[in-house]
Amino acid sequence: MQNRTTDSILAWLRGLAHEGARLVLDSRRVRPGDVFVAVPGAAADGRNFIRVAAARGAAGALMEADGALPEHHPVPTLDVENLLPRLGEIASGFYGEPSAQMTGVAVTGTNGKTTTTHWIAALFSALGTKSAVMGTVGTTLGGVRFEAPALTTPDAASLQGLLADLKRAGADAFAVEASSIGLVQGRLSGTHFRTAVFTNLTRDHLDYHGTMEAYADAKAILFAWPGLKNAVVNADDPAGERMAAVAKKAGVRVWSYSTEGRTLPDADETLEARNLRATAEGMAFELVWRGVSCPVDFAQTGFFNASNLLAALAVVFAEGHAPETVLAHVAGLHAPAGRMERVRSGEGPAPLVLVDYAHTPDALEKALESLAPVARARGGELWCVFGCGGDRDPGKRPMMGRTAAALADHVVVTSDNPRTEDPDAIIREVVAGAPEARVEADRRLAIVSAIGAAAAEDVILVAGKGHEDYQEIMGVKHPFLDHEAVREGLLERRVAALRAKETH
């Protein structure tokens, strides 16, 4: 078995694959002419599906050499040692290194990745650099959606193929969510980044990483990335100092940002949001950079979004854009789907209902803390409808229950994506932290009944699923969208009000 070079692998691929061929890890997604990448996985060994890929028209297969049994395959194969860790580099070369021809930004952190990447892409595009966004809610460029795997960070082969598609479609830049699991698994390998962003580090994915230290180690991979020029780091998060130190040691320029008057010892540049305050439309603050203060009015809910905005501004400033030019486009920024997204009620008085992806203790706390003053200003109370996902870190369930009980006036615990777990068992673990909570396992009924019981002045946060359009139960994804349940509840409320009016 020989240790093949990347150049020799690429030469083999180019001799085999025709123009338009793709590298594909899932045999079910193979199209005629594609090259199947066969590697052992957590659930199955891709080498057992080479015949399936061949039947679907694969031109050949790259396969992991280690542990492979001698076998005659119906298509040409090339065995490669340590294929999966090398796949990003191989795929990048196969597709012509598309990321090297664009301005690449990677955003990592427990919370805020989706919003921050969307605002980075939106600002770049508004400034004339056509930018794509890639992550939890999909891959888009200029409002056009591209086909992509349903992962925060796609697999290495799919990612490089997507980047090539985006470049062909005219993208000059891209902002991608870099999940901790994606970083550890090498899904971003072979991708060129100019700037890396760290938003925060709070409890999540411990079912995968095991400890918070290992979780932080995963995030830190990004800040010693080959060729990285800028690191944009949240100074308000305790882990920010570590990320900045890793970047500084690698010779990367560090940009610090804060809404709490903090900076980092290794910072070369610092952005601050001072005098942060709520307004009728959202929030306002003074942006301070290099001793100059600029007023910012921002029509978004949640002070944590001031932090997300600062991160996006730092990325764009690092590319040389002047503050006065950039800030003129802040008013055009909108929250991504399922991120503190207001669901409209139509006519008549009704509670303010927001759908948010908050599925960690920290995200739920920040969302509720931001909405409490909104409820008070309306003269109403704050509701929280949420559940916790199955087959994930169970330790956060009672923590999230305690958070909701402490910050909301009314708590309704329901089902999220139970996956292969018993939904009622998950609910019991959540309720252990919120013993006074109402329980309604049916998520649709939980949302509809909360809207029916709330006063028109109240605020309701529906948390946990955000943009997701399914509910996963015992391995089956059933169509479900929180927004639709909210609209149903608001409609029922309006119909009930009209009937009551007709009887008087």
C-alpha positions, -999 to 999 in steps of 0.1 A, spaced: 0 0 0 16 33 -11 12 67 6 -3 86 -23 4 123 -28 -24 148 -33 -11 156 -68 -12 119 -78 -48 116 -65 -59 146 -84 -42 133 -116 -61 101 -112 -94 120 -107 -88 143 -137 -82 113 -159 -114 97 -148 -140 124 -142 -156 145 -169 -165 182 -167 -193 188 -142 -185 156 -122 -187 158 -84 -171 141 -54 -200 125 -34 -199 109 0 -235 96 0 -241 68 -26 -278 79 -28 -268 113 -41 -245 100 -69 -253 111 -104 -239 97 -137 -202 106 -140 -197 115 -103 -168 100 -82 -180 82 -51 -159 88 -19 -161 56 2 -150 59 38 -160 42 70 -187 62 89 -203 61 123 -234 42 111 -221 24 80 -190 18 59 -192 36 26 -169 10 10 -199 -14 12 -218 9 -12 -194 12 -41 -217 -12 -61 -247 10 -53 -228 41 -65 -217 23 -96 -253 13 -104 -262 50 -101 -236 59 -127 -205 66 -107 -173 69 -129 -152 56 -101 -145 56 -64 -119 70 -40 -118 46 -10 -101 45 24 -72 21 22 -70 12 59 -89 -20 66 -101 -24 30 -106 -60 19 -94 -72 -15 -124 -71 -38 -133 -67 -74 -153 -35 -80 -174 -27 -110 -158 8 -114 -122 20 -112 -111 26 -76 -82 43 -59 -73 34 -23 -60 63 -2 -47 62 34 -63 86 58 -88 97 31 -113 115 53 -89 139 70 -74 146 35 -107 149 17 -110 187 21 -76 193 5 -83 168 -23 -118 182 -30 -105 217 -30 -79 208 -57 -105 188 -76 -128 218 -79 -100 243 -86 -96 258 -51 -127 280 -53 -123 295 -19 -89 309 -28 -107 331 -54 -131 346 -29 -129 364 5 -137 337 30 -151 342 65 -157 315 91 -178 321 122 -177 297 152 -193 298 186 -222 282 204 -247 309 196 -250 337 170 -233 319 141 -263 321 118 -272 357 124 -236 369 122 -229 351 89 -261 365 74 -251 400 84 -216 396 72 -228 385 38 -255 412 37 -230 439 44 -204 427 19 -231 424 -8 -244 459 0 -209 472 -3 -205 457 -38 -188 424 -29 -214 397 -39 -214 374 -9 -229 340 -1 -239 326 33 -236 289 42 -249 273 74 -278 261 95 -305 276 74 -289 266 40 -267 281 14 -279 313 -5 -264 339 -28 -284 370 -37 -316 353 -25 -310 322 -46 -309 289 -26 -283 263 -35 -287 225 -28 -267 216 3 -267 188 30 -287 196 61 -258 202 83 -244 234 99 -211 227 83 -214 205 52 -190 175 47 -157 184 30 -166 172 -5 -200 189 -5 -185 221 9 -159 224 -19 -185 216 -45 -208 243 -31 -180 268 -31 -173 260 -67 -210 265 -76 -211 298 -57 -180 310 -75 -195 301 -109 -226 320 -99 -206 352 -93 -198 351 -56 -169 372 -45 -171 363 -8 -187 338 15 -195 335 52 -198 300 66 -208 287 100 -179 266 114 -194 242 139 -172 226 165 -180 191 152 -172 202 116 -139 216 127 -129 184 146 -140 162 117 -120 183 91 -150 193 70 -135 228 64 -100 215 55 -87 229 22 -108 260 26 -91 294 25 -102 319 51 -92 355 55 -111 361 87 -123 339 116 -150 350 141 -156 338 176 -190 346 191 -192 328 224 -188 294 242 -215 280 264 -228 246 271 -237 225 240 -226 194 221 -211 178 253 -227 146 241 -200 147 213 -170 166 229 -174 153 265 -160 183 283 -161 221 279 -123 220 275 -125 197 245 -153 219 231 -131 250 234 -102 231 218 -125 224 188 -133 261 184 -96 271 188 -87 251 157 -101 279 135 -78 306 150 -46 289 139 -59 283 104 -33 283 76 -33 317 59 -57 334 83 -53 372 83 -79 384 109 -94 370 141 -126 388 153 -131 378 189 -159 385 215 -141 401 245 -172 396 267 -169 358 266 -144 342 290 -131 320 262 -124 349 240 -90 355 256 -79 320 247 -91 323 210 -72 356 207 -41 341 222 -42 312 197 -46 337 168 -18 360 181 6 331 184 -2 322 148 6 358 136 -30 367 130 -43 403 135 -68 403 164 -100 424 164 -118 426 197 -154 436 202 -175 442 233 -209 455 245 -196 456 281 -165 479 279 -140 450 277 -110 444 255 -85 416 251 -48 417 260 -39 405 225 -62 429 206 -48 450 178 -82 467 172 -112 471 195 -148 479 186 -172 488 214 -210 494 217 -214 520 244 -246 533 260 -266 503 246 -303 509 252 -337 497 240 -358 518 217 -393 516 203 -379 500 171 -351 479 186 -319 493 201 -294 521 199 -258 525 209 -226 545 202 -201 525 181 -165 534 192 -135 525 171 -101 541 170 -114 568 193 -142 579 170 -179 575 181 -207 569 157 -244 566 166 -261 534 156 -299 527 155 -307 491 149 -342 477 144 -335 443 159 -347 427 192 -322 414 218 -291 430 231 -271 399 221 -278 411 185 -257 441 192 -228 417 198 -236 399 166 -236 432 147 -203 443 162 -187 410 149 -201 416 114 -189 452 114 -154 442 125 -152 417 96 -161 443 71 -138 470 87 -110 445 85 -114 444 48 -108 481 46 -144 496 44 -149 529 61 -174 530 91 -195 558 77 -200 538 45 -207 505 63 -231 520 89 -253 534 61 -263 498 54 -271 486 89 -308 496 86 -311 471 58 -301 441 79 -328 416 89 -329 386 112 -325 352 95 -354 328 96 -362 316 131 -339 340 149 -359 363 172 -384 363 143 -417 381 149 -447 362 136 -474 388 126 -509 385 138 -529 403 112 -557 426 125 -568 430 161 -550 430 194 -528 400 200 -497 390 220 -463 396 204 -450 362 194 -414 355 184 -399 323 171 -362 316 180 -337 288 176 -325 291 213 -317 255 222 -290 260 248 -292 274 284 -273 305 274 -293 312 243 -326 308 261 -314 330 289 -303 358 265 -335 356 245 -357 358 277 -336 386 292 -340 406 260 -378 401 259 -386 408 295 -383 446 291 -404 444 259 -432 427 279 -430 452 307 -431 481 282 -463 466 267 -478 463 302 -479 425 298 -462 393 309 -436 370 294 -443 335 282 -418 308 272 -428 277 252 -400 253 247 -386 217 248 -353 200 246 -340 177 218 -334 140 222 -301 121 217 -283 152 228 -267 165 261 -293 156 288 -275 177 314 -288 210 299 -325 200 302 -330 209 339 -307 239 334 -330 252 307 -361 245 328 -345 266 357 -337 294 332 -372 296 319 -388 294 353 -365 322 366 -370 346 337 -405 340 323 -438 346 340 -454 316 323 -436 285 312 -450 258 289 -428 227 284 -434 207 253 -416 183 229 -388 194 206 -371 168 184 -373 138 207 -355 117 180 -351 82 195 -359 91 231 -392 90 249 -406 126 247 -423 123 281 -390 113 297 -373 144 282 -401 166 294 -397 152 330 -360 161 330 -369 197 318 -396 200 344 -372 190 371 -359 225 368 -393 241 364 -418 223 386 -445 250 382 -444 248 344 -474 237 324 -469 206 303 -483 199 269 -463 172 249 -480 181 216 -459 210 204 -487 224 181 -512 224 210 -487 239 234 -481 268 211 -518 273 202 -530 271 238 -504 295 250 -515 321 224 -551 315 234 -544 320 271 -521 350 269 -532 386 271 -529 409 242 -502 428 260 -481 397 266 -450 385 248 -445 348 239 -412 332 230 -414 299 211 -379 285 215 -358 256 203 -366 249 167 -364 282 149 -363 277 111 -367 239 113 -396 226 92 -398 192 107 -402 174 141 -380 143 143 -397 114 162 -382 79 162 -360 86 131 -389 100 111 -390 137 102 -426 148 103 -435 182 86 -437 208 113 -430 246 115 -434 266 146 -444 296 125 -475 277 112 -486 267 147 -482 303 158 -503 316 129 -529 289 137 -530 301 173 -533 338 163 -561 329 138 -580 309 164 -577 338 188 -590 363 163 -619 341 153 -628 336 190 -627 374 195 -650 380 165 -675 354 177 -675 369 212 -681 403 196 -711 390 176 -728 376 207 -728 410 224 
